Amino acid sequence: MTREEELYKLYEQGLKKVLALLLQKQKMGKYDKYEKIILFEINKILNQLERETLSYSKKDMPTLYEWNRASILAAAGVTEIPSMVGIDKRAIIELQKVFDDQIFDGINQVKKNIHSVVRKMALEQKISGGKLKEKVSDAVDFLAKQNIFTFEDKLGRIYSLENYANMAIKTIQSAAINKSVFNASLQLKNDLVKMSSHSTSCPICAMYQGRVYSVTGKTKGYPPLSIINNENVVTYGTVHPNCRHRFTVYIKNLDDNSTQMKQDSNNPFEDTRPQELKDKYMNKQKLNYYRNNKTKLKDKIRVYEAANKEQLTIEQRNELKKMQHRQKLINKKIRELT
């Protein structure tokens, strides 16, 4: 199991613990009396997830950056790989800050969601005079509608917490590799890098992919790296979050088609993909649509599964079966599109 898979599993386990805790306290009728204790216990679970995830940017990401940098230098004939220099260390610190801020924001959003839910349930128990005691089925209905583990990011995109962390990890991986390429290339006194090309590229990346860029912007005849999506690549190391495009060191003298490549790199920045490739991208979007629906459905299913079956009403058991059936249909559709 990779480190990324370990973290994803930790998130799933952590969110299950949160739900179990919420439903357990509901059965005991303790929301109104022990609201602060419940929130403290939930915060401990979420804080542990935050620490585990942030350790990725402190240990795993710098290791990936250093390994890729060393590989580039070795491939260029450098026999004794020098230690990382200031430009490398600054790049790592910048990537860590972006990643850490993302993880903090995501977990903080979920904390706010859960705090709001706990306070609502505590208030309902106070108002009812404790009549909600042992009605776990009511809590299941309530929690299934709250989407407590999902939130909207600053750009208006909806994420579940574990998928958000997964996206942040994939993004920082690409960013670390790309940044190490830019900086290793400069250390080799080479100012040119080439962006990869993908058949399922999004409309934004389609305008920029497959071209050669000047890292510093000082090499005449090539577009500056900063031109890509309003300097996003220079600042963050990727064109956009979850971007799969990678950059490689470009040595002009080793390219037999360098003249054509230079010309292509200076073409207008337009989406000139043939319809076939645009259709591939749309197919990918359909795939993402079903995956998003699967995530939303999963959030509801795990609320039902967090309770014991005997604690659910007959209607809830039937609803769980329906949701599990829908989940199978979505999985089948995903397999057809991949």
Sequence and secondary structure as in RCSB ss.txt:
>XXXX:A:sequence
MTREEELYKLYEQGLKKVLALLLQKQKMGKYDKYEKIILFEINKILNQLERETLSYSKKDMPTLYEWNRASILAA
AGVTEIPSMVGIDKRAIIELQKVFDDQIFDGINQVKKNIHSVVRKMALEQKISGGKLKEKVSDAVDFLAKQNIFT
FEDKLGRIYSLENYANMAIKTIQSAAINKSVFNASLQLKNDLVKMSSHSTSCPICAMYQGRVYSVTGKTKGYPPL
SIINNENVVTYGTVHPNCRHRFTVYIKNLDDNSTQMKQDSNNPFEDTRPQELKDKYMNKQKLNYYRNNKTKLKDK
IRVYEAANKEQLTIEQRNELKKMQHRQKLINKKIRELT
>XXXX:A:secstr
  HHHHHHHHHHHHHHHHHHHHHHHHHHT TTTSHHHHHHHHHHHHHHHHHHHHHIIIIIHHHHHHHHHHHHHHH
TT SS     HHHHHHHHHHHHHHHHHHHHHHHHHHHHHHHHHHHHHHHHHHHTTTTTT HHHHHHHHHHH TTE
EE TTS EEEHHHHHHHHHHHHHHHHHHHHHHHHHHHTT  EEEE   TT  HHHHTTTT EEESSS STTS BG
GGTTTTHHHHHSSSSTT    EEE  GGG TTHHHHHHHHTS S     HHHHHHHHHHHHHHHHHHHHHHHHHH
HHHHHHS GGGS HHHHHHHHHHHHHHHHHHHHHHHH 
